Amino acid sequence: METREITVRVTPEAARIYEAASEQDRRKIDLLLSLQISGIAQPPRPLEQVMREASAEAQARGLTPEILNDLLDER
């Protein structure tokens, strides 16, 4: 998958978590963010549907509930 680098403003805490994450976890965070941004350009859909689709895509790319919990617990 081709990617481009952008700058995104986040809270200091979010930046600290991202900077402390492993390269593998950063790639997963990047993917989740990319999916969320891409979803904004789609026709309006119920939030629940968007969340299900983002979850399915993330899981298909290797994000497990355990990894997600670890990422969320790091805050």
TORDREN-130202 format. One record per atom (N, C-alpha, C): atom name; residue in one letter; x, y, z; residue number from 0. Coordinates in pm, whole numbers, always signed. Layout:
<sites>
<site 'CA' 'A' <X Y Z> NUM>
...
</sites>
This chain:
<sites>
<site 'N' 'M' <+85 -118 +0> 0>
<site 'CA' 'M' <+0 +0 +0> 0>
<site 'C' 'M' <+89 +124 +0> 0>
<site 'N' 'E' <+63 +212 -93> 1>
<site 'CA' 'E' <+138 +338 -100> 1>
<site 'C' 'E' <+89 +431 +11> 1>
<site 'N' 'T' <+181 +501 +72> 2>
<site 'CA' 'T' <+145 +595 +178> 2>
<site 'C' 'T' <+213 +728 +155> 2>
<site 'N' 'R' <+159 +831 +220> 3>
<site 'CA' 'R' <+218 +965 +221> 3>
<site 'C' 'R' <+221 +1012 +365> 3>
<site 'N' 'E' <+319 +1093 +397> 4>
<site 'CA' 'E' <+331 +1146 +531> 4>
<site 'C' 'E' <+258 +1280 +540> 4>
<site 'N' 'I' <+183 +1299 +650> 5>
<site 'CA' 'I' <+113 +1424 +676> 5>
<site 'C' 'I' <+142 +1465 +820> 5>
<site 'N' 'T' <+104 +1585 +855> 6>
<site 'CA' 'T' <+116 +1632 +992> 6>
<site 'C' 'T' <-24 +1642 +1051> 6>
<site 'N' 'V' <-41 +1586 +1170> 7>
<site 'CA' 'V' <-170 +1587 +1237> 7>
<site 'C' 'V' <-149 +1643 +1378> 7>
<site 'N' 'R' <-232 +1738 +1416> 8>
<site 'CA' 'R' <-223 +1794 +1551> 8>
<site 'C' 'R' <-298 +1704 +1648> 8>
<site 'N' 'V' <-229 +1665 +1755> 9>
<site 'CA' 'V' <-288 +1581 +1858> 9>
<site 'C' 'V' <-252 +1639 +1994> 9>
<site 'N' 'T' <-315 +1586 +2097> 10>
<site 'CA' 'T' <-284 +1631 +2232> 10>
<site 'C' 'T' <-142 +1587 +2269> 10>
<site 'N' 'P' <-80 +1654 +2364> 11>
<site 'CA' 'P' <+53 +1612 +2408> 11>
<site 'C' 'P' <+56 +1467 +2455> 11>
<site 'N' 'E' <-50 +1423 +2521> 12>
<site 'CA' 'E' <-56 +1285 +2568> 12>
<site 'C' 'E' <-60 +1187 +2451> 12>
<site 'N' 'A' <-139 +1218 +2349> 13>
<site 'CA' 'A' <-145 +1130 +2231> 13>
<site 'C' 'A' <-9 +1125 +2162> 13>
<site 'N' 'A' <+58 +1238 +2154> 14>
<site 'CA' 'A' <+192 +1241 +2093> 14>
<site 'C' 'A' <+290 +1157 +2173> 14>
<site 'N' 'R' <+283 +1166 +2306> 15>
<site 'CA' 'R' <+373 +1088 +2391> 15>
<site 'C' 'R' <+350 +939 +2371> 15>
<site 'N' 'I' <+225 +898 +2366> 16>
<site 'CA' 'I' <+193 +757 +2346> 16>
<site 'C' 'I' <+244 +708 +2211> 16>
<site 'N' 'Y' <+221 +787 +2107> 17>
<site 'CA' 'Y' <+265 +749 +1973> 17>
<site 'C' 'Y' <+417 +739 +1967> 17>
<site 'N' 'E' <+486 +837 +2022> 18>
<site 'CA' 'E' <+632 +838 +2018> 18>
<site 'C' 'E' <+692 +723 +2098> 18>
<site 'N' 'A' <+623 +678 +2202> 19>
<site 'CA' 'A' <+673 +569 +2285> 19>
<site 'C' 'A' <+638 +431 +2227> 19>
<site 'N' 'A' <+550 +427 +2129> 20>
<site 'CA' 'A' <+503 +300 +2073> 20>
<site 'C' 'A' <+613 +235 +1988> 20>
<site 'N' 'S' <+606 +103 +1980> 21>
<site 'CA' 'S' <+698 +31 +1891> 21>
<site 'C' 'S' <+665 +64 +1746> 21>
<site 'N' 'E' <+757 +32 +1657> 22>
<site 'CA' 'E' <+733 +58 +1515> 22>
<site 'C' 'E' <+610 -18 +1466> 22>
<site 'N' 'Q' <+592 -140 +1512> 23>
<site 'CA' 'Q' <+476 -220 +1473> 23>
<site 'C' 'Q' <+347 -154 +1522> 23>
<site 'N' 'D' <+345 -107 +1645> 24>
<site 'CA' 'D' <+226 -39 +1696> 24>
<site 'C' 'D' <+202 +93 +1625> 24>
<site 'N' 'R' <+308 +164 +1589> 25>
<site 'CA' 'R' <+291 +289 +1513> 25>
<site 'C' 'R' <+224 +262 +1379> 25>
<site 'N' 'R' <+266 +156 +1312> 26>
<site 'CA' 'R' <+204 +122 +1183> 26>
<site 'C' 'R' <+56 +94 +1200> 26>
<site 'N' 'K' <+20 +29 +1310> 27>
<site 'CA' 'K' <-121 -1 +1335> 27>
<site 'C' 'K' <-199 +127 +1367> 27>
<site 'N' 'I' <-139 +215 +1443> 28>
<site 'CA' 'I' <-204 +344 +1472> 28>
<site 'C' 'I' <-220 +423 +1342> 28>
<site 'N' 'D' <-115 +424 +1260> 29>
<site 'CA' 'D' <-123 +494 +1130> 29>
<site 'C' 'D' <-238 +439 +1046> 29>
<site 'N' 'L' <-252 +307 +1045> 30>
<site 'CA' 'L' <-359 +245 +967> 30>
<site 'C' 'L' <-496 +285 +1020> 30>
<site 'N' 'L' <-512 +281 +1151> 31>
<site 'CA' 'L' <-641 +320 +1209> 31>
<site 'C' 'L' <-675 +465 +1175> 31>
<site 'N' 'L' <-576 +553 +1187> 32>
<site 'CA' 'L' <-599 +694 +1155> 32>
<site 'C' 'L' <-632 +711 +1007> 32>
<site 'N' 'S' <-561 +641 +921> 33>
<site 'CA' 'S' <-588 +647 +777> 33>
<site 'C' 'S' <-730 +602 +746> 33>
<site 'N' 'L' <-773 +493 +810> 34>
<site 'CA' 'L' <-909 +444 +789> 34>
<site 'C' 'L' <-1013 +546 +834> 34>
<site 'N' 'Q' <-987 +609 +947> 35>
<site 'CA' 'Q' <-1081 +709 +998> 35>
<site 'C' 'Q' <-1088 +830 +905> 35>
<site 'N' 'I' <-975 +878 +859> 36>
<site 'CA' 'I' <-974 +993 +769> 36>
<site 'C' 'I' <-1041 +958 +637> 36>
<site 'N' 'S' <-1012 +841 +584> 37>
<site 'CA' 'S' <-1075 +798 +458> 37>
<site 'C' 'S' <-1226 +788 +473> 37>
<site 'N' 'G' <-1270 +746 +589> 38>
<site 'CA' 'G' <-1413 +733 +614> 38>
<site 'C' 'G' <-1487 +864 +610> 38>
<site 'N' 'I' <-1419 +973 +638> 39>
<site 'CA' 'I' <-1483 +1105 +637> 39>
<site 'C' 'I' <-1528 +1141 +496> 39>
<site 'N' 'A' <-1454 +1097 +394> 40>
<site 'CA' 'A' <-1486 +1132 +256> 40>
<site 'C' 'A' <-1601 +1049 +199> 40>
<site 'N' 'Q' <-1641 +946 +268> 41>
<site 'CA' 'Q' <-1749 +860 +222> 41>
<site 'C' 'Q' <-1885 +926 +250> 41>
<site 'N' 'P' <-1988 +884 +179> 42>
<site 'CA' 'P' <-2122 +936 +209> 42>
<site 'C' 'P' <-2156 +908 +356> 42>
<site 'N' 'P' <-2238 +993 +415> 43>
<site 'CA' 'P' <-2271 +973 +557> 43>
<site 'C' 'P' <-2328 +834 +582> 43>
<site 'N' 'R' <-2275 +772 +687> 44>
<site 'CA' 'R' <-2323 +640 +729> 44>
<site 'C' 'R' <-2338 +644 +880> 44>
<site 'N' 'P' <-2417 +557 +934> 45>
<site 'CA' 'P' <-2429 +553 +1080> 45>
<site 'C' 'P' <-2293 +525 +1144> 45>
<site 'N' 'L' <-2264 +591 +1255> 46>
<site 'CA' 'L' <-2137 +574 +1324> 46>
<site 'C' 'L' <-2109 +428 +1355> 46>
<site 'N' 'E' <-2210 +355 +1396> 47>
<site 'CA' 'E' <-2191 +214 +1428> 47>
<site 'C' 'E' <-2140 +137 +1308> 47>
<site 'N' 'Q' <-2191 +166 +1190> 48>
<site 'CA' 'Q' <-2146 +98 +1068> 48>
<site 'C' 'Q' <-2000 +133 +1039> 48>
<site 'N' 'V' <-1965 +260 +1051> 49>
<site 'CA' 'V' <-1827 +304 +1028> 49>
<site 'C' 'V' <-1734 +232 +1125> 49>
<site 'N' 'M' <-1773 +225 +1251> 50>
<site 'CA' 'M' <-1689 +160 +1352> 50>
<site 'C' 'M' <-1673 +11 +1322> 50>
<site 'N' 'R' <-1781 -55 +1280> 51>
<site 'CA' 'R' <-1771 -198 +1245> 51>
<site 'C' 'R' <-1677 -218 +1127> 51>
<site 'N' 'E' <-1688 -132 +1026> 52>
<site 'CA' 'E' <-1603 -146 +908> 52>
<site 'C' 'E' <-1457 -118 +942> 52>
<site 'N' 'A' <-1431 -15 +1022> 53>
<site 'CA' 'A' <-1294 +16 +1063> 53>
<site 'C' 'A' <-1237 -99 +1145> 53>
<site 'N' 'S' <-1317 -156 +1232> 54>
<site 'CA' 'S' <-1273 -269 +1314> 54>
<site 'C' 'S' <-1240 -389 +1227> 54>
<site 'N' 'A' <-1327 -419 +1132> 55>
<site 'CA' 'A' <-1304 -534 +1044> 55>
<site 'C' 'A' <-1177 -515 +962> 55>
<site 'N' 'E' <-1156 -395 +911> 56>
<site 'CA' 'E' <-1036 -366 +832> 56>
<site 'C' 'E' <-911 -377 +918> 56>
<site 'N' 'A' <-916 -322 +1038> 57>
<site 'CA' 'A' <-801 -329 +1128> 57>
<site 'C' 'A' <-770 -473 +1165> 57>
<site 'N' 'Q' <-872 -552 +1192> 58>
<site 'CA' 'Q' <-851 -694 +1225> 58>
<site 'C' 'Q' <-793 -769 +1106> 58>
<site 'N' 'A' <-841 -738 +987> 59>
<site 'CA' 'A' <-790 -803 +867> 59>
<site 'C' 'A' <-642 -772 +846> 59>
<site 'N' 'R' <-599 -658 +898> 60>
<site 'CA' 'R' <-459 -618 +884> 60>
<site 'C' 'R' <-376 -653 +1007> 60>
<site 'N' 'G' <-434 -732 +1099> 61>
<site 'CA' 'G' <-355 -784 +1210> 61>
<site 'C' 'G' <-378 -723 +1346> 61>
<site 'N' 'L' <-466 -626 +1357> 62>
<site 'CA' 'L' <-492 -567 +1488> 62>
<site 'C' 'L' <-587 -658 +1565> 62>
<site 'N' 'T' <-539 -710 +1677> 63>
<site 'CA' 'T' <-620 -799 +1760> 63>
<site 'C' 'T' <-678 -720 +1876> 63>
<site 'N' 'P' <-782 -773 +1941> 64>
<site 'CA' 'P' <-835 -705 +2061> 64>
<site 'C' 'P' <-728 -686 +2168> 64>
<site 'N' 'E' <-638 -783 +2180> 65>
<site 'CA' 'E' <-532 -773 +2279> 65>
<site 'C' 'E' <-438 -656 +2249> 65>
<site 'N' 'I' <-399 -642 +2123> 66>
<site 'CA' 'I' <-310 -533 +2084> 66>
<site 'C' 'I' <-380 -399 +2105> 66>
<site 'N' 'L' <-507 -391 +2067> 67>
<site 'CA' 'L' <-582 -267 +2086> 67>
<site 'C' 'L' <-590 -232 +2234> 67>
<site 'N' 'N' <-620 -331 +2319> 68>
<site 'CA' 'N' <-625 -306 +2463> 68>
<site 'C' 'N' <-491 -259 +2515> 68>
<site 'N' 'D' <-382 -319 +2468> 69>
<site 'CA' 'D' <-248 -276 +2511> 69>
<site 'C' 'D' <-224 -131 +2470> 69>
<site 'N' 'L' <-264 -95 +2348> 70>
<site 'CA' 'L' <-246 +43 +2303> 70>
<site 'C' 'L' <-328 +139 +2388> 70>
<site 'N' 'L' <-450 +102 +2418> 71>
<site 'CA' 'L' <-537 +190 +2497> 71>
<site 'C' 'L' <-493 +197 +2643> 71>
<site 'N' 'D' <-435 +89 +2695> 72>
<site 'CA' 'D' <-390 +87 +2833> 72>
<site 'C' 'D' <-264 +169 +2857> 72>
<site 'N' 'E' <-192 +204 +2749> 73>
<site 'CA' 'E' <-67 +279 +2763> 73>
<site 'C' 'E' <-87 +424 +2804> 73>
<site 'N' 'R' <-209 +472 +2803> 74>
<site 'CA' 'R' <-231 +612 +2835> 74>
<site 'C' 'R' <-221 +629 +2981> 74>
</sites>
